[in-house]
């Protein structure tokens, strides 16, 4: 949020579009509370990368944060904010697991979950203002789950039922806007002391992010009137249907990440920038994106522009975007991000896609690992990687080596992993098996060379 929403609000204030300030509420005790207070809640964000074909590096000093609360220590103060007649917006980013319902949460103490805390906050606001529609809020969850606004609203309603809160409060909840959102910006965290420079070395909250930022907000015109962020950033989009934007991001940005991460690791690269700096692998990325993903997604102006932006972002030398981090949960990610593209491409063009099948084969090889001291370790071409995913997924891949019809057949036929029998389509199975055999024998470079033979 510090390198995303806070910057945007600061920009709006600077242009006199939005006269507002921010109170940061940390769900649990955090050492950042003392740091924020010691810096008067001010900090710097270094924006580095490629923008419109040019390398940029600029610093934004954020001054819009005015208060920092830890809800384990400042819960009373947190509830006091519900009495503010100037409060208009709540923005959250509590990770994908943050929007959850726990029937053991209670309104009589500090609720454990974020939806529980939000319910208690909104109930306190309802008790203070009554059912006044003017006290309703715009609620913008940024957790990376589909339909995050609807999911958060349902969790709040579940707490209202669990705590037997009156019908008037439920009516008041209906006046609030729970907008589903989609956010996209790569934030790499605090840089090392050397790259900070003398001017910012004392800023313990300093952050680094890329220039690109996108915020899709699914809501009606009321939300735009409350939060006119699109006036300072063309990539803030208010829409009645966020699904096409989500599909574009998942299929292109996330899809290319998952197509490449395992293969690039086995190829010997450590970061996305290293991957893109390699001539051969860069060709692999471009063929997979423009030759396999876009033709299925629909090569519209918006999709191609997003694809071009994605390649530009991947070439950002300032971000330490580690491939091993991207490879986390690769099986479930491939299912969510790439599987539909593979199946749709195969159906439409009559052949399985080269790059996506190679990416799948690389994931299979990466997961064909061994358990050592409680961790799953993969060794390949003198390098070792720790594989992290649902343990049952990893074990399913490992145990597929015993399948009488072969390892690749065993993995692809595991409906637990893919939700379908991928081995049932011989075009997908045979191409994946071909690339897998090359990769298994240490010939990852040859596999990539074959995949890019027919470039777009």
C-alpha positions as CSV (number, residue, x, y, z in Angstrom):
1,X,0.0,0.0,0.0
2,X,2.9,2.4,0.7
3,X,4.1,2.2,-2.9
4,X,0.6,2.0,-4.4
5,X,-2.5,3.6,-2.8
6,X,-0.6,6.0,-0.6
7,X,1.4,7.4,-3.5
8,X,-1.8,7.8,-5.5
9,X,-3.6,9.7,-2.7
10,X,-0.5,11.9,-2.3
11,X,-0.6,12.7,-6.0
12,X,-4.3,13.6,-5.8
13,X,-3.6,15.9,-2.8
14,X,-0.8,17.6,-4.7
15,X,-3.1,18.4,-7.6
16,X,-5.9,19.6,-5.3
17,X,-8.2,16.9,-6.5
18,X,-8.5,15.1,-3.2
19,X,-7.9,16.8,0.2
20,X,-7.3,13.8,2.3
21,X,-5.0,12.0,4.7
22,X,-4.4,8.4,5.7
23,X,-4.5,6.5,9.0
24,X,-2.7,3.2,8.6
25,X,-4.1,0.3,10.7
26,X,-1.8,-2.6,11.2
27,X,-3.9,-5.7,12.1
28,X,-1.4,-6.9,14.6
29,X,1.5,-5.7,16.7
30,X,4.3,-4.4,14.4
31,X,7.8,-2.9,14.8
32,X,6.8,-0.5,12.0
33,X,4.6,1.4,14.4
34,X,7.5,3.0,16.2
35,X,9.4,3.5,12.9
36,X,6.4,5.4,11.4
37,X,6.0,7.5,14.5
38,X,9.7,8.3,14.6
39,X,9.5,9.6,11.0
40,X,6.3,11.6,11.5
41,X,4.7,9.0,9.1
42,X,6.7,10.3,6.2
43,X,8.7,8.2,3.9
44,X,10.2,8.0,0.3
45,X,9.4,5.7,-2.5
46,X,12.0,5.2,-5.3
47,X,10.3,4.6,-8.6
48,X,12.7,2.9,-11.0
49,X,12.3,1.1,-14.3
50,X,11.4,1.5,-17.9
51,X,8.5,3.8,-18.8
52,X,7.5,4.4,-22.5
53,X,10.8,3.0,-23.6
54,X,13.0,5.2,-21.3
55,X,14.8,4.3,-18.1
56,X,13.4,6.4,-15.2
57,X,14.4,6.9,-11.6
58,X,12.5,9.3,-9.4
59,X,11.7,9.7,-5.8
60,X,8.3,10.4,-4.3
61,X,8.1,11.7,-0.7
62,X,4.8,10.5,0.7
63,X,3.3,12.9,3.3
64,X,-0.4,11.8,3.3
65,X,-0.1,9.3,6.1
66,X,-0.9,11.1,9.4
67,X,-1.4,8.3,11.9
68,X,-0.3,4.7,12.4
69,X,-2.2,2.3,14.6
70,X,-1.4,-1.2,15.8
71,X,-4.8,-2.8,16.4
72,X,-3.5,-5.0,19.2
73,X,-2.4,-1.8,21.1
74,X,-4.7,1.0,19.6
75,X,-8.0,-0.8,19.1
76,X,-9.9,1.8,21.0
77,X,-8.5,4.5,18.8
78,X,-9.3,2.4,15.7
79,X,-13.0,2.3,16.7
80,X,-12.9,6.1,17.4
81,X,-12.2,6.6,13.7
82,X,-15.6,5.1,12.9
83,X,-17.1,8.3,14.5
84,X,-15.4,10.6,12.0
85,X,-17.9,12.3,9.6
86,X,-15.0,13.0,7.2
87,X,-14.1,9.3,6.8
88,X,-15.0,8.1,3.3
89,X,-12.8,5.2,2.2
90,X,-11.3,2.0,3.7
91,X,-8.6,0.3,1.7
92,X,-7.2,-3.1,2.7
93,X,-4.4,-5.4,1.7
94,X,-4.3,-8.3,4.1
95,X,-2.9,-11.0,1.7
96,X,-5.0,-13.6,-0.1
97,X,-5.8,-15.3,3.2
98,X,-6.9,-12.1,4.9
99,X,-10.6,-12.3,3.7
100,X,-11.7,-15.1,5.9
101,X,-14.5,-16.0,8.3
102,X,-13.9,-17.5,11.7
103,X,-16.9,-18.5,13.8
104,X,-14.8,-18.1,17.0
105,X,-14.3,-14.4,16.5
106,X,-16.3,-12.2,18.9
107,X,-17.4,-8.6,18.8
108,X,-16.7,-8.3,22.5
109,X,-12.9,-8.5,22.0
110,X,-10.5,-7.6,19.2
111,X,-11.6,-9.9,16.4
112,X,-8.8,-12.0,14.9
113,X,-9.7,-11.7,11.2
114,X,-9.8,-8.6,9.0
115,X,-13.5,-9.0,8.1
116,X,-14.3,-9.4,11.8
117,X,-12.5,-6.1,12.6
118,X,-14.2,-4.4,9.7
119,X,-17.6,-5.6,11.0
120,X,-16.9,-4.3,14.5
121,X,-15.8,-1.0,13.0
122,X,-18.9,-0.6,10.8
123,X,-21.2,-1.6,13.6
124,X,-19.6,1.1,15.8
125,X,-20.1,3.6,13.0
126,X,-23.8,2.4,12.7
127,X,-24.3,2.9,16.4
128,X,-22.8,6.4,16.3
129,X,-24.6,7.7,13.1
130,X,-27.6,5.4,13.0
131,X,-28.8,4.3,9.6
132,X,-27.7,7.6,8.0
133,X,-26.8,6.7,4.4
134,X,-24.3,9.6,4.3
135,X,-22.2,7.7,6.8
136,X,-21.8,4.8,4.3
137,X,-18.2,4.2,3.1
138,X,-16.4,3.1,-0.1
139,X,-14.5,-0.1,0.8
140,X,-11.7,-1.1,-1.6
141,X,-10.1,-4.5,-0.8
142,X,-6.9,-5.1,-2.7
143,X,-6.4,-8.7,-1.7
144,X,-5.5,-10.7,-4.8
145,X,-8.6,-13.0,-4.9
146,X,-11.4,-13.0,-7.4
147,X,-14.4,-10.9,-6.5
148,X,-12.7,-9.6,-3.4
149,X,-15.4,-7.0,-2.7
150,X,-18.2,-9.5,-2.8
151,X,-16.2,-11.9,-0.7
152,X,-15.5,-9.3,1.9
153,X,-19.1,-8.2,2.1
154,X,-20.3,-11.7,2.5
155,X,-17.8,-12.3,5.4
156,X,-19.1,-9.1,7.1
157,X,-22.7,-10.3,6.7
158,X,-21.7,-13.7,8.1
159,X,-20.3,-11.9,11.2
160,X,-23.5,-9.8,11.5
161,X,-25.4,-13.1,11.6
162,X,-23.0,-14.8,14.0
163,X,-23.1,-11.8,16.4
164,X,-26.9,-11.4,16.1
165,X,-26.6,-7.8,15.1
166,X,-29.8,-6.0,14.3
167,X,-31.5,-5.8,10.9
168,X,-30.9,-2.1,10.9
169,X,-27.2,-2.7,10.8
170,X,-27.6,-5.1,7.9
171,X,-29.6,-2.4,6.0
172,X,-26.8,0.0,6.7
173,X,-24.2,-2.4,5.3
174,X,-26.2,-2.4,2.1
175,X,-25.6,1.4,1.7
176,X,-21.8,0.8,1.7
177,X,-19.9,0.2,-1.5
178,X,-17.9,-3.1,-1.4
179,X,-16.0,-2.7,-4.7
180,X,-14.1,-5.6,-6.2
181,X,-10.7,-4.4,-7.3
182,X,-7.7,-5.6,-9.3
183,X,-4.3,-4.1,-8.4
184,X,-1.0,-4.5,-10.3
185,X,2.4,-3.1,-9.4
186,X,5.6,-4.8,-8.6
187,X,7.1,-3.6,-5.3
188,X,10.5,-5.0,-4.4
189,X,10.9,-3.6,-0.9
190,X,13.6,-1.6,0.8
191,X,16.8,-1.4,-1.3
192,X,20.2,-2.1,0.2
193,X,22.0,0.8,1.8
194,X,24.5,1.3,-1.1
195,X,21.8,1.8,-3.7
196,X,19.7,4.1,-1.4
197,X,22.2,6.9,-1.5
198,X,23.2,9.2,1.4
199,X,20.0,11.3,1.2
200,X,17.6,8.3,1.9
201,X,19.8,6.1,4.0
202,X,18.1,7.2,7.2
203,X,14.6,6.4,5.9
204,X,13.8,3.0,7.3
205,X,10.5,3.0,5.4
206,X,12.0,3.7,2.0
207,X,10.5,1.4,-0.7
208,X,11.2,0.7,-4.3
209,X,8.6,0.0,-7.0
210,X,8.3,0.0,-10.8
211,X,6.7,2.9,-12.7
212,X,3.7,0.8,-13.9
213,X,0.6,0.7,-11.7
214,X,-2.9,-0.4,-12.5
215,X,-6.0,-0.3,-10.3
216,X,-9.3,-1.6,-11.7
217,X,-12.3,-0.8,-9.5
218,X,-15.6,-2.5,-10.2
219,X,-18.3,0.0,-9.0
220,X,-20.8,2.5,-10.1
221,X,-20.3,6.3,-10.6
222,X,-20.6,7.0,-6.9
223,X,-17.2,5.3,-6.3
224,X,-15.6,7.5,-8.9
225,X,-17.1,10.6,-7.3
226,X,-15.8,9.7,-3.8
227,X,-12.3,8.6,-5.1
228,X,-11.5,10.3,-8.4
229,X,-8.1,8.7,-8.7
230,X,-8.4,8.3,-12.5
231,X,-7.8,12.0,-12.8
232,X,-4.2,11.6,-11.8
233,X,-3.5,8.1,-13.3
234,X,-4.9,6.8,-16.6
235,X,-4.4,3.3,-15.3
236,X,-7.0,3.7,-12.6
237,X,-10.1,2.3,-14.3
238,X,-13.7,2.4,-12.9
239,X,-15.8,-0.3,-14.6
240,X,-19.0,-2.2,-14.2
241,X,-17.2,-5.4,-15.1
242,X,-13.7,-6.1,-13.9
243,X,-13.6,-9.6,-15.3
244,X,-11.9,-8.8,-18.6
245,X,-9.1,-6.9,-16.9
246,X,-8.6,-9.7,-14.5
247,X,-8.5,-12.3,-17.3
248,X,-6.0,-10.1,-19.2
249,X,-3.7,-9.8,-16.2
250,X,-3.9,-13.5,-15.2
251,X,-3.4,-14.8,-18.7
252,X,-0.6,-12.3,-19.7
253,X,1.4,-11.1,-16.8
254,X,0.8,-14.0,-14.4
255,X,0.6,-16.5,-17.2
256,X,4.0,-15.6,-18.6
257,X,5.5,-15.6,-15.1
258,X,4.3,-19.2,-14.6
259,X,5.2,-20.3,-18.1
260,X,8.8,-19.1,-17.6
261,X,9.7,-19.4,-13.9
262,X,10.5,-23.1,-13.6
263,X,12.1,-23.3,-17.1
264,X,14.3,-20.2,-16.4
265,X,15.4,-21.6,-13.0
266,X,16.5,-24.9,-14.7
267,X,18.1,-22.8,-17.5
268,X,20.3,-21.2,-14.8
269,X,18.7,-17.8,-14.3
270,X,17.9,-16.3,-10.9
271,X,15.8,-13.2,-11.7
272,X,13.3,-12.1,-14.3
273,X,15.8,-9.5,-15.5
274,X,18.5,-12.1,-16.0
275,X,15.9,-14.2,-17.9
276,X,15.0,-11.3,-20.2
277,X,18.7,-10.4,-20.7
278,X,19.4,-13.8,-22.2
279,X,18.8,-13.6,-26.0
280,X,17.4,-17.1,-26.4
281,X,15.2,-17.1,-23.4
282,X,13.9,-13.7,-24.3
283,X,12.8,-15.1,-27.6
284,X,11.0,-17.9,-25.7
285,X,9.1,-15.4,-23.6
286,X,8.1,-13.4,-26.6
287,X,6.9,-16.4,-28.6
288,X,4.9,-17.7,-25.7
289,X,3.3,-14.3,-25.1
290,X,2.6,-13.1,-28.7
291,X,2.4,-16.5,-30.4
292,X,0.4,-18.6,-27.9
293,X,-1.3,-16.5,-25.2
294,X,-2.5,-13.4,-27.2
295,X,-4.0,-15.4,-30.1
296,X,-6.3,-17.2,-27.7
297,X,-7.0,-14.3,-25.4
298,X,-7.8,-12.0,-28.4
299,X,-5.1,-9.8,-29.9
300,X,-7.0,-6.5,-29.3
301,X,-5.3,-3.1,-28.9
302,X,-5.8,-3.3,-25.1
303,X,-4.4,-6.8,-24.8
304,X,-1.4,-6.1,-27.0
305,X,-0.6,-2.8,-25.2
306,X,-0.7,-4.7,-21.9
307,X,1.5,-7.4,-23.4
308,X,4.0,-4.7,-24.5
309,X,3.9,-3.2,-21.0
310,X,4.5,-6.6,-19.5
311,X,7.7,-7.1,-21.5
312,X,8.9,-3.6,-20.6
313,X,8.3,-4.4,-16.9
314,X,10.1,-7.7,-17.1
315,X,13.2,-5.8,-18.4
316,X,13.4,-3.6,-15.3
317,X,17.0,-4.0,-14.1
318,X,16.2,-2.3,-10.8
319,X,13.8,-4.9,-9.4
320,X,15.2,-8.0,-7.8
321,X,12.3,-10.2,-8.9
322,X,13.4,-13.7,-8.0
323,X,12.3,-16.7,-10.1
324,X,12.3,-19.0,-7.1
325,X,9.7,-16.7,-5.5
326,X,7.6,-16.7,-8.6
327,X,7.8,-20.5,-8.8
328,X,6.0,-20.9,-5.4
329,X,2.9,-23.0,-5.9
330,X,3.6,-23.5,-9.6
331,X,1.2,-26.4,-10.0
332,X,-1.9,-24.5,-8.7
333,X,-0.7,-21.3,-10.5
334,X,-0.4,-23.2,-13.9
335,X,-3.9,-24.5,-13.4
336,X,-5.3,-21.0,-12.7
337,X,-3.2,-19.0,-15.2
338,X,-2.1,-21.2,-18.1
339,X,-4.3,-24.3,-18.3
340,X,-7.2,-22.7,-20.1
341,X,-4.8,-21.1,-22.6
342,X,-3.2,-24.5,-23.4
343,X,-6.5,-26.2,-23.9
344,X,-8.1,-23.4,-25.9
345,X,-5.0,-23.0,-28.1
346,X,-4.9,-26.8,-28.8
347,X,-8.5,-26.8,-29.7
348,X,-8.4,-23.8,-32.0
349,X,-5.1,-24.5,-33.8
350,X,-5.1,-28.3,-33.7
351,X,-1.6,-28.4,-32.1
352,X,-0.4,-28.0,-28.5
353,X,1.5,-24.7,-27.8
354,X,5.3,-25.2,-27.7
355,X,6.3,-22.7,-25.0
356,X,3.4,-23.4,-22.6
357,X,4.0,-27.1,-22.9
358,X,7.7,-26.6,-22.2
359,X,6.8,-24.5,-19.2
360,X,4.6,-27.3,-17.9
361,X,7.3,-29.9,-18.6
362,X,9.8,-27.7,-16.6
363,X,7.3,-27.6,-13.6
364,X,7.1,-31.4,-13.7
365,X,10.9,-31.7,-13.6
366,X,11.2,-29.1,-10.9
367,X,8.6,-31.0,-8.7
368,X,10.4,-34.4,-9.4
369,X,12.4,-33.7,-6.3
370,X,13.3,-35.5,-3.0
371,X,12.4,-34.8,0.6
372,X,15.4,-33.9,2.8
373,X,14.9,-33.0,6.5
374,X,11.3,-32.0,6.0
375,X,12.0,-29.9,2.8
376,X,11.5,-30.8,-0.8
377,X,14.8,-30.2,-2.7
378,X,15.4,-30.3,-6.5
379,X,18.9,-30.6,-7.9
380,X,19.5,-29.8,-11.5
381,X,22.7,-29.0,-13.4
382,X,24.7,-28.4,-10.2
383,X,22.0,-26.1,-8.7
384,X,19.5,-26.9,-6.0
385,X,16.1,-25.4,-5.3
386,X,13.6,-25.7,-2.4
387,X,10.2,-26.5,-3.8
388,X,7.2,-25.0,-1.9
389,X,3.6,-26.0,-2.6
390,X,0.8,-28.0,-1.1
391,X,2.6,-31.2,0.1
392,X,0.0,-33.4,-1.4
393,X,0.6,-31.8,-4.8
394,X,4.4,-32.4,-4.6
395,X,3.8,-36.0,-3.4
396,X,1.4,-36.6,-6.3
397,X,4.1,-35.6,-8.8
398,X,6.8,-37.6,-7.1
399,X,4.6,-40.7,-6.9
400,X,3.7,-40.4,-10.6
401,X,7.2,-41.8,-11.3
402,X,5.7,-45.2,-10.5
403,X,2.9,-44.9,-13.1
404,X,3.1,-47.8,-15.6
405,X,2.2,-45.5,-18.5
406,X,5.1,-43.2,-17.6
407,X,5.8,-40.2,-15.4
408,X,4.3,-37.5,-17.6
409,X,1.2,-39.5,-18.2
410,X,0.8,-40.1,-14.5
411,X,1.1,-36.4,-13.6
412,X,-1.1,-35.1,-16.4
413,X,-3.8,-37.6,-15.6
414,X,-4.0,-36.5,-12.0
415,X,-7.3,-34.7,-11.8
416,X,-6.5,-33.6,-8.3
417,X,-3.8,-31.3,-9.8
418,X,-5.5,-30.0,-12.9
419,X,-9.3,-30.6,-12.4
420,X,-9.2,-32.5,-15.6
421,X,-7.4,-35.4,-17.3
422,X,-4.8,-33.6,-19.3
423,X,-3.3,-36.8,-20.5
424,X,-6.5,-37.5,-22.4
425,X,-5.4,-35.1,-25.1
426,X,-2.5,-36.8,-26.9
427,X,-1.4,-33.5,-28.5
428,X,-0.8,-31.9,-25.1
429,X,0.6,-35.1,-23.5
430,X,3.1,-35.9,-26.3
431,X,4.4,-32.4,-26.7
432,X,4.9,-32.0,-22.9
433,X,6.5,-35.4,-22.8
434,X,8.9,-34.5,-25.6
435,X,10.1,-31.4,-23.8
436,X,10.2,-33.2,-20.5
437,X,12.5,-35.8,-21.8
438,X,15.0,-33.2,-23.0
439,X,14.8,-31.3,-19.7
440,X,15.2,-34.4,-17.7
441,X,18.4,-35.2,-19.5
442,X,19.8,-31.8,-18.7
443,X,19.1,-30.4,-22.2
444,X,17.0,-27.4,-21.1
445,X,18.7,-25.2,-23.7
446,X,18.0,-27.5,-26.5
447,X,14.3,-27.7,-25.4
448,X,14.1,-23.9,-25.5
449,X,15.8,-23.8,-28.9
450,X,13.2,-26.2,-30.3
451,X,10.3,-24.3,-28.7
452,X,11.3,-21.0,-30.5
453,X,11.9,-22.5,-33.9
454,X,8.7,-21.1,-35.4
455,X,8.7,-17.7,-33.9
456,X,6.0,-15.1,-34.4
